[in-house]
Amino acid sequence: MEFLLRNLFLTEYGEECYFLPEMSTECIWNADVIITKLFSGESLTCKPEFRYRNRGIVIGLIDSVHKSFGRRPLCYRDMVFISRHSSIEYIYSNVVQAWNQRRQRAHYPPDYSCSNCRPEHASPRELAIAFELMSSTSVAETARKLHISEKTVYAHKYSLMKKFQISNKKEFCNLLNYFRGREAVDVS
């Protein structure tokens, strides 16, 4: 991806391309292009660090472009989603198209604010049940530990999977690890 972007910006726009080492607030602010890996469902959550970007383009590397992304939060709205399995031509044309659109937009609409954004979220109860489910050996054990029915465990798991458009255990685990990491840094 690094080679492709260096080549693209040099040949299409005559501009050098530099890569910043981290996703700090300062690097996000200075970046014209941000590349991030996304798991299924992540594009429906809030990515607070993107609030500090200088309105360049964001490339989201995903497993499959066939999923519907639904109503995305503002931090993902203008993101270019590219499958990890896409051809170089596909990546090239999508990045050029996004870059050209970004250059034509002088200003974002006045409602482009986190206060007007409505990302998907998981309720504390959904998360508590899901975290217990992932640490238990079975749905029955989770239900017994939490003193709830097995149907309730299944209902909360299904609700999370539907909200975040995930379809398998690996994606479910990725979502829970994401939320667990967010809890560790959440200062609200």
Contacts in CASP RR format, 6 or more apart in sequence:
PFRMAT RR
TARGET T0000
AUTHOR 0000-0000-0000
METHOD contacts of the structure
MODEL  1
MEFLLRNLFLTEYGEECYFLPEMSTECIWNADVIITKLFSGESLTCKPEF
RYRNRGIVIGLIDSVHKSFGRRPLCYRDMVFISRHSSIEYIYSNVVQAWN
QRRQRAHYPPDYSCSNCRPEHASPRELAIAFELMSSTSVAETARKLHISE
KTVYAHKYSLMKKFQISNKKEFCNLLNYFRGREAVDVS
1 35 0 8 1.000
1 61 0 8 1.000
1 91 0 8 1.000
2 19 0 8 1.000
4 88 0 8 1.000
4 91 0 8 1.000
4 92 0 8 1.000
5 17 0 8 1.000
5 33 0 8 1.000
5 35 0 8 1.000
5 95 0 8 1.000
6 16 0 8 1.000
6 17 0 8 1.000
8 17 0 8 1.000
8 92 0 8 1.000
8 95 0 8 1.000
8 96 0 8 1.000
9 15 0 8 1.000
9 16 0 8 1.000
9 17 0 8 1.000
10 16 0 8 1.000
10 17 0 8 1.000
12 96 0 8 1.000
12 99 0 8 1.000
13 99 0 8 1.000
20 27 0 8 1.000
20 30 0 8 1.000
20 31 0 8 1.000
21 27 0 8 1.000
23 34 0 8 1.000
23 36 0 8 1.000
23 49 0 8 1.000
25 49 0 8 1.000
25 52 0 8 1.000
28 34 0 8 1.000
28 49 0 8 1.000
28 50 0 8 1.000
28 52 0 8 1.000
28 53 0 8 1.000
28 54 0 8 1.000
29 52 0 8 1.000
29 53 0 8 1.000
29 54 0 8 1.000
30 54 0 8 1.000
31 53 0 8 1.000
31 54 0 8 1.000
31 56 0 8 1.000
32 54 0 8 1.000
32 56 0 8 1.000
32 57 0 8 1.000
33 56 0 8 1.000
33 57 0 8 1.000
33 58 0 8 1.000
33 59 0 8 1.000
33 95 0 8 1.000
33 99 0 8 1.000
34 50 0 8 1.000
34 53 0 8 1.000
34 56 0 8 1.000
34 57 0 8 1.000
34 58 0 8 1.000
34 59 0 8 1.000
35 58 0 8 1.000
35 59 0 8 1.000
35 60 0 8 1.000
35 61 0 8 1.000
36 58 0 8 1.000
36 59 0 8 1.000
36 60 0 8 1.000
36 61 0 8 1.000
37 60 0 8 1.000
37 61 0 8 1.000
38 60 0 8 1.000
38 61 0 8 1.000
38 62 0 8 1.000
38 81 0 8 1.000
39 62 0 8 1.000
39 63 0 8 1.000
39 171 0 8 1.000
39 174 0 8 1.000
39 175 0 8 1.000
39 178 0 8 1.000
40 62 0 8 1.000
40 63 0 8 1.000
40 64 0 8 1.000
40 67 0 8 1.000
40 164 0 8 1.000
40 165 0 8 1.000
40 166 0 8 1.000
40 167 0 8 1.000
40 171 0 8 1.000
40 174 0 8 1.000
40 175 0 8 1.000
41 120 0 8 1.000
41 164 0 8 1.000
41 165 0 8 1.000
41 166 0 8 1.000
41 171 0 8 1.000
41 175 0 8 1.000
42 164 0 8 1.000
42 174 0 8 1.000
42 175 0 8 1.000
42 178 0 8 1.000
43 60 0 8 1.000
43 62 0 8 1.000
43 69 0 8 1.000
43 72 0 8 1.000
43 76 0 8 1.000
43 79 0 8 1.000
43 81 0 8 1.000
44 69 0 8 1.000
44 70 0 8 1.000
44 72 0 8 1.000
44 73 0 8 1.000
44 76 0 8 1.000
44 119 0 8 1.000
44 120 0 8 1.000
44 163 0 8 1.000
44 164 0 8 1.000
44 165 0 8 1.000
45 73 0 8 1.000
45 119 0 8 1.000
45 120 0 8 1.000
45 121 0 8 1.000
45 164 0 8 1.000
45 178 0 8 1.000
46 73 0 8 1.000
46 75 0 8 1.000
46 114 0 8 1.000
46 117 0 8 1.000
46 119 0 8 1.000
46 121 0 8 1.000
47 73 0 8 1.000
47 75 0 8 1.000
47 76 0 8 1.000
48 75 0 8 1.000
48 114 0 8 1.000
50 58 0 8 1.000
50 75 0 8 1.000
50 76 0 8 1.000
51 75 0 8 1.000
51 114 0 8 1.000
55 102 0 8 1.000
55 105 0 8 1.000
55 108 0 8 1.000
56 102 0 8 1.000
57 78 0 8 1.000
57 79 0 8 1.000
57 80 0 8 1.000
57 95 0 8 1.000
57 98 0 8 1.000
57 99 0 8 1.000
57 102 0 8 1.000
58 75 0 8 1.000
58 76 0 8 1.000
58 78 0 8 1.000
58 79 0 8 1.000
58 80 0 8 1.000
59 79 0 8 1.000
59 80 0 8 1.000
59 82 0 8 1.000
59 95 0 8 1.000
59 98 0 8 1.000
60 79 0 8 1.000
60 80 0 8 1.000
60 81 0 8 1.000
60 82 0 8 1.000
61 82 0 8 1.000
61 83 0 8 1.000
61 84 0 8 1.000
62 81 0 8 1.000
62 82 0 8 1.000
62 83 0 8 1.000
62 84 0 8 1.000
63 83 0 8 1.000
63 84 0 8 1.000
64 83 0 8 1.000
65 81 0 8 1.000
65 82 0 8 1.000
65 83 0 8 1.000
65 86 0 8 1.000
67 165 0 8 1.000
68 165 0 8 1.000
69 76 0 8 1.000
69 81 0 8 1.000
69 165 0 8 1.000
70 165 0 8 1.000
71 118 0 8 1.000
72 79 0 8 1.000
73 117 0 8 1.000
73 118 0 8 1.000
73 119 0 8 1.000
73 120 0 8 1.000
74 112 0 8 1.000
74 113 0 8 1.000
74 114 0 8 1.000
74 116 0 8 1.000
74 117 0 8 1.000
75 114 0 8 1.000
75 117 0 8 1.000
78 98 0 8 1.000
78 102 0 8 1.000
80 94 0 8 1.000
80 95 0 8 1.000
80 98 0 8 1.000
82 90 0 8 1.000
82 91 0 8 1.000
82 94 0 8 1.000
120 163 0 8 1.000
120 164 0 8 1.000
122 130 0 8 1.000
122 160 0 8 1.000
122 163 0 8 1.000
122 164 0 8 1.000
122 179 0 8 1.000
125 156 0 8 1.000
126 156 0 8 1.000
126 159 0 8 1.000
126 160 0 8 1.000
127 176 0 8 1.000
127 179 0 8 1.000
128 146 0 8 1.000
129 142 0 8 1.000
129 146 0 8 1.000
129 148 0 8 1.000
129 152 0 8 1.000
129 153 0 8 1.000
129 156 0 8 1.000
129 157 0 8 1.000
130 156 0 8 1.000
130 157 0 8 1.000
130 160 0 8 1.000
130 172 0 8 1.000
130 176 0 8 1.000
131 176 0 8 1.000
131 180 0 8 1.000
132 142 0 8 1.000
132 145 0 8 1.000
132 146 0 8 1.000
133 139 0 8 1.000
133 142 0 8 1.000
133 153 0 8 1.000
133 157 0 8 1.000
134 172 0 8 1.000
134 173 0 8 1.000
134 176 0 8 1.000
136 142 0 8 1.000
136 145 0 8 1.000
139 150 0 8 1.000
139 153 0 8 1.000
139 154 0 8 1.000
140 150 0 8 1.000
142 153 0 8 1.000
143 149 0 8 1.000
143 150 0 8 1.000
143 152 0 8 1.000
143 153 0 8 1.000
146 153 0 8 1.000
157 172 0 8 1.000
160 166 0 8 1.000
160 172 0 8 1.000
160 175 0 8 1.000
161 167 0 8 1.000
161 171 0 8 1.000
161 172 0 8 1.000
164 175 0 8 1.000
166 172 0 8 1.000
166 174 0 8 1.000
166 175 0 8 1.000
END
